Structure formats: structure tokens, C-alpha cells
């Protein structure tokens, strides 16, 4: 996960907190904050600034878990997706294709079904089956929010990443 967010999405490690031998929290962001833009030298430094940061992602790793956790693209859960805004979503799509990152939904392609990875992450998938009429209305209304213009990929754990253009 950390490798994907750093080497593919261009984030940097702002701070690693080794809470216990089994549990680590990593904060990732874009080049900002810290001394000389190099990240934070202590948890106190980061805590003082983190509410003013944009693009901050926190990764938690519990390396002795025996839980079977499923990503939102596998089954609807309480986490939907990570959202990113980029200057040019078409260039972002080209970039991810050049890195062999699977594209789950290309730009200019509307959602058309209630099954699959994207509907699952949006809570519309086959596991959220009680409200079919509301799902139908959302599919019809997706043009109102520009959903067909969004690019969708997943991180290595299967979490959906929705990428929008800055100015639609």
C-alpha cells in the first residue's frame, strides 16, 4: 500500500508512528509542511500541522491480524472510496495505463449496472439490495454530479480511488 501511494500517486511519507511492534500508523501527503518540505520530524510536529494539510492519507497496519477484511470493491461496507482531484483526468488515465494500473472505470463511461466493484464501493452493489428504486434514481442522476467524467482505479488492497478533474 505504502509503495503504491508513494511511487504511483506521488505522495510522500510525512510520518511513521510505530505504536507497538505489531501496529504502525503511516501518514502520507504531498510535498508540504515539515522542515524544508521533507516531512515531519516528530509526531508532535505533524499533529500541530495536520489539520491544515490537504491530501493527507493515514494508513494503519496491524501485522498480526487474522481478520478477513474485504475492500469496498469486494463488498459494500462503511468505507466507500478515496477521492482525488487532478488538473487533467484524461492525462491521469493515460498515466495509470502506462503504469499498468487496472482502470475500473474510464473517463466518459457512465455506470450502467448494480453489480461489480464500483457499485459495491458506492453501496449500490448486490450486497446493498434493499433499496432498488433509490439505486435506479442514482444511476439516472449520475450526470448531475459528473460521475461519467470520473476515473476509477483501486489501490493494492482493493480500495476504490475516484479521480476527478479539478475544473469539470
C-alpha positions in Angstrom: 0.0 0.0 0.0 2.6 2.5 1.0 4.6 1.8 -2.1 1.5 2.4 -4.3 0.6 5.7 -2.7 4.3 6.9 -2.7 5.6 5.6 -6.1 2.4 5.7 -8.2 0.4 8.5 -6.7 3.4 10.7 -5.8 2.7 11.1 -2.1 5.5 11.2 0.5 5.8 9.7 3.9 5.1 12.5 6.4 5.5 10.4 9.5 5.6 6.8 10.6 4.3 6.0 14.1 5.5 2.7 15.4 2.8 2.4 18.1 3.6 -1.2 19.1 5.7 -3.9 17.5 2.6 -5.1 15.7 0.8 -1.7 14.9 2.1 1.1 12.7 0.4 4.2 11.5 1.8 6.0 8.4 0.7 9.5 7.3 1.2 10.2 3.6 0.7 13.6 1.9 2.1 15.8 -0.8 5.2 17.9 -0.6 4.2 20.4 2.1 4.9 21.0 5.8 7.8 19.8 7.8 11.2 21.3 7.7 12.2 22.2 4.2 9.3 20.2 2.8 10.9 16.9 3.9 8.1 15.7 6.2 7.8 15.9 9.9 10.5 15.0 12.3 8.1 14.1 15.2 4.5 13.2 15.9 4.1 16.5 17.7 5.2 18.4 14.6 2.8 16.6 12.4 -0.1 16.9 14.9 0.4 20.6 15.1 0.0 21.0 11.3 -2.1 18.1 10.1 -5.5 20.0 10.2 -4.0 22.5 7.7 -2.8 19.9 5.2 -4.5 18.8 2.1 -4.3 15.4 0.6 -3.5 13.6 3.9 -4.0 9.8 4.0 -3.5 7.7 7.0 -2.6 4.0 6.6 -2.9 1.7 9.6 -1.2 -1.7 9.6 -1.8 -4.3 12.2 0.5 -7.1 11.1 -0.8 -9.9 13.3 -4.5 -9.6 12.4 -6.3 -12.8 11.5 -9.4 -11.0 10.4 -10.7 -11.5 6.9 -11.3 -7.9 5.8 -12.8 -7.1 2.4 -12.2 -4.0 0.4 -15.1 -1.8 -0.5 -14.7 -3.0 -4.1 -15.4 -6.6 -3.0 -18.4 -5.9 -0.7 -20.2 -2.8 0.4 -19.0 -1.7 3.8 -18.8 1.5 5.8 -15.8 2.8 3.8 -16.6 3.8 0.2 -13.6 5.2 -1.5 -10.7 7.7 -1.6 -11.3 10.8 -3.7 -8.5 12.7 -5.6 -8.7 15.8 -7.7 -6.2 16.2 -10.5 -5.6 19.0 -13.1 -6.3 16.7 -16.1 -8.2 13.4 -15.6 -7.5 12.2 -19.1 -3.8 12.6 -18.6 -4.2 10.8 -15.2 -5.9 7.9 -17.0 -3.0 7.7 -19.5 -0.5 7.8 -16.7 -2.2 4.9 -14.8 -2.4 2.9 -18.1 1.3 3.5 -18.7 2.0 2.1 -15.2 -0.3 -1.0 -15.8 -2.7 0.1 -13.1 -6.0 -1.5 -13.9 -8.7 1.0 -14.8 -12.0 0.1 -13.2 -13.9 2.9 -15.0 -12.6 5.1 -17.7 -13.4 8.7 -18.2 -16.6 9.4 -20.2 -18.1 6.0 -19.3 -21.2 6.1 -17.1 -22.1 3.4 -14.6 -24.8 1.1 -16.0 -25.1 -1.8 -13.6 -25.8 -2.7 -10.0 -23.1 -5.3 -9.8 -19.3 -5.1 -9.8 -16.6 -3.3 -8.0 -17.7 0.3 -8.4 -21.4 -0.2 -7.4 -20.1 -2.2 -4.4 -17.9 0.7 -3.2 -20.8 3.2 -3.7 -23.1 1.0 -1.6 -25.2 0.2 -4.7 -23.9 -3.3 -5.3 -25.5 -6.7 -4.9 -24.8 -6.6 -1.1 -26.9 -3.5 -0.6 -30.1 -4.9 -2.1 -32.9 -3.3 -0.1 -33.3 0.0 -2.0 -33.5 -0.8 -5.7 -35.6 2.2 -6.6 -33.1 4.6 -4.9 -30.3 2.9 -6.8 -32.1 3.3 -10.1 -32.6 7.1 -9.4 -28.9 7.5 -8.6 -27.9 5.8 -11.8 -30.2 8.2 -13.8 -28.9 11.2 -11.9 -25.1 10.4 -12.1 -24.7 13.0 -14.9 -25.7 15.7 -12.4 -22.5 15.2 -10.4 -20.3 14.4 -13.4 -19.8 10.8 -12.4 -19.3 9.7 -16.0 -16.3 12.0 -16.1 -14.6 10.3 -13.1 -11.7 7.9 -13.4 -11.8 4.9 -11.1 -8.9 2.7 -10.1 -8.1 0.6 -6.9 -5.2 0.5 -4.6 -3.4 -2.8 -3.9 -5.8 -3.6 -1.1 -8.8 -3.1 -3.4 -9.9 0.3 -2.1 -11.6 2.3 -4.8 -9.9 5.6 -5.8 -12.2 8.1 -7.5 -10.3 10.7 -9.6 -12.0 13.9 -10.7 -10.8 16.7 -12.8 -10.2 20.0 -11.0 -12.5 22.0 -13.3 -15.3 20.0 -14.9 
